[in-house]
Every structure is written in C-alpha cells, then in structure tokens.
Amino acid sequence: VCFYYGDQTPNFVEAKRVDPSLGPGYDYDVCNAEVLLTRMETRDGHIVLPDGMNYRLLVLPDRRTMPAEVLRKIKALVEAGATIVGPKPLRDPGLRNYPRGDTEVKELADEIWGDCDGQNVREHRYGKGRIFWGKPLREILVADGVQPDFEYKGGNTQTSLDFIHRRAGGAEIYFVCNRNAHAEQVHALFRVSGKQPELWDAVTGELRPAKAFRQEAGRTIMPLELASYGSYFVVFRQAIAANVAGPDARNYVVWAEPRAIGGGWEVAFDPKWGGPESVQFDQLVSWTKRAEPGIKYYSGKATYRKTFDVPEDLRKGGRLRMNLGVVKNVAEVRLNGRNLGVAWTEPFSVDITDAVKPAGNKLEVDVINLWPNRLIGDAALPVEKRFTHSNVSLDRNAKLLDSGLLGPLTLQITR
C-alpha cells in the first residue's frame, strides 16, 4: 500500500504506525506529489516505481482538495488499471489558474469517481482500474485475495513485532524484528509457499534452513524466537514441494535454567586514562558505583579476569553457553586463550563448548563503555589535568552512564 500525503509529507521520520483501516500484517510507504507525478506508473494492476517497488493500492489523504495536475495523473493511473482509495476532491487547493483549476478538478473528479459517494456507493470502476471511497483498506485487500503479508500468533498483549518485505530476483526476503526489551516466542506467518524458509542472523552471520515449518493456504507458518530487540532475516529462495512441513518442533535451541558463576574478579584498567592497573571486584557492579575517581569516571577498556570450574552436571553432552548478563557497552570474550568473539547486543552470550574444560578455566572479558563519564569527570578537573579535550562539554553534575560488566555471569546447557 502507498499513502499519498500530497505536499504535506513530514520532513522527519515518524515511528511506524498501523493504519486503523489497514490493520496489522500489511506494509506501506508514503509519497509526496513529486513522486506521484514523476515516478509512478501502472503495470499489471499494480502501481510501480522505477526502482522496482510496487503497490496494490494508492491511498489518498482524507481531504477534499487536490491539485489539478495530481488528479490528471491519478486519472491516468486508474485508466491503466490502478486501484485508488480516497474521497472525491471538490476543488484545487491553490490559486494558480483560479477559478479554472477548480472547474477542472470538479470535472475530472465527476468522471473518475462517477456515482461513488463514499456512503451508498463505495466502489466505482473507471477504465481498467477502480476507485474506492469509504471502504476499509483491509476489506479491499482481503476481497482481492490478498492475505496479510506477515502475521504472528502467540506472545501476549505487549508483544510487538515489525517487518519489512522485499523481493530480489526469485527470493522473498523478510526482515522481522522484536520491538520489546524482552525475548519473544511466536508462530510467524509469511505469505509465501512452495519455498524453503531460511534463517539469516545478521548479528552472527549464521545462515541455516528452518527445520520447523508448515505450509498451507499459500502461507508458511514457523516458530520463531527473537531476543530482546532481536531480529532475523527470513529468506525464501529454494523451491520445494508445496504444502510441505519441516520435521522439527522449533527453529531455536532450548536452554536449561542458567547456573550462576560466583566469586570475585580481577579488573585491569588503563592508567593512561586514569584507571588503576589492577583492582579487585568482589561483585559485578557499575564502575560508577565505585568510590575511586579513576574507576567512577573511567571511559575506555577494562579487562575482567577470573578462573572457574564447570559443575559436573553441565559437562554431560549438549552445547554450553556463557551469558554475560548486562554489559555496558561492548565485550570481547576469551576463554583458555581462545577468542570467542565480540558480544555487542543482547543476550550478550557466547558458545564456550569447544573452549571450556572441567576445571581451571581462565576467563578474560574486555569491556568498553562510552565517553560521557570521562567528559563529566574532566569537567571537575583543571584543564591541565583533564584526560580529554573536546568541543563537547558536559556538566560535572550530569548523570553518569552505567559502565562495565554488570552480570550476572551464568552458564546454560542445551536441553
């Protein structure tokens, strides 16, 4: 669906909303008069743009004015087979060519809308296309056999997933994201059938075929688990027999309850940036909770070190992962000298199966925070004692940002 905003298109990006008449499951774009006049044409009943984007409906703004040149373009689009939804315009909003512009708008609108008045008559055919007025967008699409492009079932009233759908060659590409700060498990429905769904993880780079899905009524239904603010690309490329089903029950790993790793840490800061070379943390807390100014206002990298054993019941089969808990803001993990990669987004976990041993595991975690704390700390120091020199000044009483490895550190094994 494409919503025409006239020349009132906002010059900033608003939060995506669900049009009440359209409802969830359909995607849309917005356009202004320039796009409509110079880039839109009708092809096979769809409104298309030169870059390949295409739309089933063009929705007009809920007002009774329209520039004559825009209405002439709408007439051409409908004649060629487009579907237009919106009220019949009565006059031209400008004074150019007044009153001739108003006369032209009225004559064109009478021709295009015919007897469609939005109440007693809500549809009118013109040329190869159609005009709708007063009919819900969702009702129009469903009547045309166009089911929602993406839906989900499960979760709760707070569950909020968003999506974008693009087509590249013969591939259908969906980007699905979780808009909440907690993990979600849902059954997702995609308007694709006869192709194998694949899960592409943009964080890890992992690509794998989905092993749990079914296809029916032209759609693919599959279970998905998304981390806090997490996302997946769901890609359909390879053809398979229609209405098939994957053999598995889920497309994600199920983990046992996390097991906490206690004990203190040795933490090394960079003295060049005011931090202590080595200090003991009896528990994981934000650097801003420490009394030492060199830690409280520290910005940069600190390395956490500890040695731990793996409980015996976590050594028996399955994959083992380490959860860092809360990290402010980025962490790189090494275990027994093996680099396990960077954790920069929730759930801040790394797979340690191939690096771990039963006892005496040497863990190192580099954590890097943001710059504001150092700038705030410097604001209270004489210029010659400051660690930073910036055109960005922060008040010495500004709120400090939580920093460091906050934990809790836990281990989990697959069920």
N, C-alpha and C positions, 0 to 999 in steps of 0.2 A: 504494500500500500504506500502511496506517496501523498503527503498532505501539502497542498499549495497554500502558502502563507501570504501570497501577494508580495508587497514590498515591506511587510512588517516582520520578516524573518529576524529573530533575535540575533544580535551580533556577539553572543556568548553561548557557550554550550550548557544547556539546561540538563538536569537529571532526566533520564529517560522515563517517560510516564506511559501508562496504559490507557489508551483512549476508551472511555466507557462504552462507546458504541462498537468498538473493535474487540475488546476483551483480551485476555492473555493468549499467547500462543502464536500470534502473528507479529511480524516485524514491519517496520515502516521507516521511511525517510521523510524529510521535509525539503521543500524547494521554494525559491522565490520566482518572481516574474521573469527574470533574465534566463533562468534555467528552462522554464516552461516555454519561452518564446524561441530560444536559440538551440536547445539541445534535445527536446523531446520529439519523438515521432511514434506512430502506432505501427506495430508489426505483429501479425498473428493474434490480434485481440489484446496484446499487452502494450503498455507504454514503455518504451525503451530509451536508454541513453547511449551515447557513443562508446562509453567505457564498458558496456555490457549489462549494466543494471537494468532490470525490468520490473514492472509493477502491474498488478491486475486492476487496481483501482487508482484513480486520481480524485482526491477529496478536496473540495473547495472550502474556503473559510465560511463561517456562519454569519455572513453579512450580505446585504442586498445590493452592493455596488461592485462594479468590475470594470477595469479599463477596456475600451472597445477593442484594442489590439490583442488583449489577452483572450477576450471572448471569441475573436476571429480564429485564434489558434485552437481554442477548445472545440470550436465547430469543426475544424479540420481533423482534429484527433478523433472526435466521435464519429464523423463520417467514415473514417478509415477503420473503425471497429473498437475504439476505446470505450471503457466504462467510466463515467463521471458521476460523482456523488456530491450533491450540494444544492443549496437554494437557488432559485431563479433570480438573476440580477435584474434590477429595475433601472439603474442609471450608471453613468460613468462618474467616478469619484472626483475627477479633475475638471478644470475649467478650460482646458485646451479643446478647441473646436466646439465649444459650447454654443448653442444647445444641440448641435449636430451630433455630438458624441452620445448624448442621452438618447437621441432618436435611434441611432444605430444599435446601441445596446438593447433597447426595448425590442426592436425588430428582430435582431439576432436571437435574443432570448425566447421570444414567442415562437420562433421557428424551431429552435433546438429543444426546448422544454415541452412544446406542444401543450397538451391539456394536463401535464403533470403539475399539481398544485401542492404537493407535499402532505396532503391530508386525504382527500378522497381518491386521488390518483397519485401513486408514488413511483411509477416507472413509466418511461417513455422511450420507444425505440426511434433512433434517428440515424439514417444512413446504415452503416454496418454495426454501429455501436448502440449504447444505451445511456440514458440519463436516469439517476435515482435521486429522489428528494423525500426525506422523512422516513427512510428505511434504514435500520441499523446495519452498520458495515458487516458485522459478523453474520447476520442473516443473509446478506447478499452473497458472501463468500461460500457459506455452507450450502446455499441453494445451487451454487455453481459447482458443487462437489469439491470445494477446496477446504479440506480439513485443516485445523491448526498445524502450523509447520513444526512447532515444538511445544510439548506439554510435559508435565511431571505429576506423578502421584506419590503420596506418602509425605513424610515430613509432618509439619504442623502448621498452625495458622501464621507462624512467624517465618516459615521457610520462604526464601526469596531467591529464585534462580533467574538469570538473564541469559540471552543467547543472541548470536548473530549467525546468519546462514549465507554462505557464498558458494558459487559453483565455479570450478576450474576444470575446463575440459570435460571429462566424464565423471569427475569426482564431486561429491557433495560434501562440503566442509562446514561443520557446525562448531562454533566456539561457545561453550557453556560455562558459566561462572556462578559461584556462590557469593551472594552479596551480604552474607552474615558472618559474624565473628565466631561462629561455631561450625563444626563439621555437619554435613547433611548426608543422609542416605535416602535416595528416591528411586522410583522407576521412571525413566525418561522415555518419551515417545517422540520419534522423529518421522517426518513424512517422507520416508524412503523405504523401498522394498526391493528385494532381489539383489542386494549387495551386502558384502561382509562389513560389519562395523569394526573400526579400528580406534584404539585409544592412543592419542598422542599427548604426552606430558611435556608441556613447554618448559617446566622447571628442571626436570631431569634429562630431557631429550629422549626418553624411552618411547618406543613405538611398539605396540602389540595388538594382535587381533582380540576383539572381545570374545569371550568364550561363554558368556551367558546372555542370551537374547532370544527373542522370538519375533516372527513377522506375520502380520495378519492385517487384512483390510487396507493394504497399501502403506502400512507403517511398521517401523521397527521399535520394539519395546525392550529396554535393557536396564538392569540395575546399575546405578552409579553411586559412588561415594566421593564427595568433594570436601576437602579440608577447609578450615576457616579461610574465607576469601579465596578458596582454591578454584581451579579451572581445568578443563580438558578441551582439546580439540577432538571431536568425534568425526571421523572421516570414513566415507563410504566410497571405495574405489573398485574393488574386485567383485565381479559378478558371481552370484551364487544362485542356486535354485530358489525360486520364490517360495515364501511361506515356510522357510526352514527355521530351525531352532538350534541355539548353541547348547552343548551338553551340560555346562556347569550351572551352579545356582547363583553365582555372583561374579563380578568382574573386579573385585578388590580383595585384598588379603584381610583376614580376620585375625586380630591380635589378642593375646591373653591380657589379663589385667597387668598394668605396669608394676614393676618391682623397684622400689626406691634404692638408690645408692647413696648411703650416708657418708659422713666423715668430712674432714676439713680439706682445704685446698691451699696449695702454694700459688701465689699470683705474682707475676713479674710485670712491672710497668716500665716505661721508657723514661729514665732520668732526664733525658734531654727535653722532655715535655713536662717535667715537674713531678713525675711519679716516683715511688720508691722502687728500687731494683728488685726487691723481693719482700713479700709480706704474707702473713698467714690469714686466711679467711676461715673462721670456724664454721660459718654457714654462708650460703649464697645470698647476698643482698646487693642492692643497687650501690654503685660507687658513691652516689650522692648521700647515702645513709652513713658513710664513714666519716669519722671526725677529722682525718688527715686532709688538709687542703690539697695536697698533691694527688689525692685519690678523688676527693669530693668534686673537684673542678677539672678532673683529667679528661682530655679528649685524645683519642688515638688507639693504639693497640695494646692489649694486655694479654698475657698468656697464663691460662689456668692449668695447673698440673696436679695430678693425683694418681694413686695406684689403687686398684680394686680387684676383688675376686668375683667370679660369676657363681651364683648359687647353683648347687648341684642340679636342681630340677629344671634349670634353664639351659642345661648343657645337652639335653636329650632331643636331638632332631629339630627340624624346623629352622626357619630363619630367625635371627636375633637382631633387634634394632635398639639403638640408643636414642632416647628422647632428651633433648637439652632443656625442655620446658620453655621458659620465656627467655629470649635473647634480645638484648638491646645493643647493637642492631644487626650485626652480621658475625657469623662464626665460621672458622675453619677447624676441622677436627682431624687429629692424628692419633692413631692407636697402635702401640707397639712399633712405632716408627713408620707406619703405613698411613699415607694421606687418604682420608675418606671423603674429602671434598668440602665444599662450602655450603653451609646452611644459612639461607638468607630470607626464608619465608616459612610460615607455619606449615607443618607442625614441628619444624626445627629438629628433624630426625635423620639419622644415618644408619645404614645397614653395616653391622660390625661382624657379621657371621664369619667372613673369611680372614679377619684380622685378630679376633679375640682368642684367648686361651683360658684354661680353667682358673688360673691364679696368677697374681703378679702382673696384671695388665697395666701398662703405663699409658695414661691418657693425657693428651695435651689439647687444649682448646684455645685458639686465638680468637679474641673478641674485639671488634672495633665499633666504637659508638659514633655519635655526631659531634659537630663542632660547637654548638651553643654553650655547653658547660664551661669550656675553656675561655670562651669570649666573656662569659659572665664573671668568671673568676678573675680574668685580666682587668675587668672594669674596676676592680677594687685595688689594683696594684698601681704603683707609679709606672709611668711609661717605660722607663729603663729596665723594669723587672718583668715586663709582660712577655709572654711566650708567643703571642700572635700580634700581627699588625694588619689591620683590615679596615676597609671603608664601611664595614658593617659593625655598628656599635650596639651592645646590649646593656641594659641597666643591671647594675650589680645586684639588685634585688629581684631580678626576673626569676621565674620558676625554672629550676634545674630539670633536665630530662633524665629519667631513669636510664641507667647505663650498666653494661656488663652482662655476665651470665647470672640470671636470676633463678633458674631451675624451676621445679625440682628435676634432678637428673634421675632418669629411670631406665630400666631395661624391659623389653617386651619380646616374647617369643610367639611365633605363629601357632594358632590352634590346630 
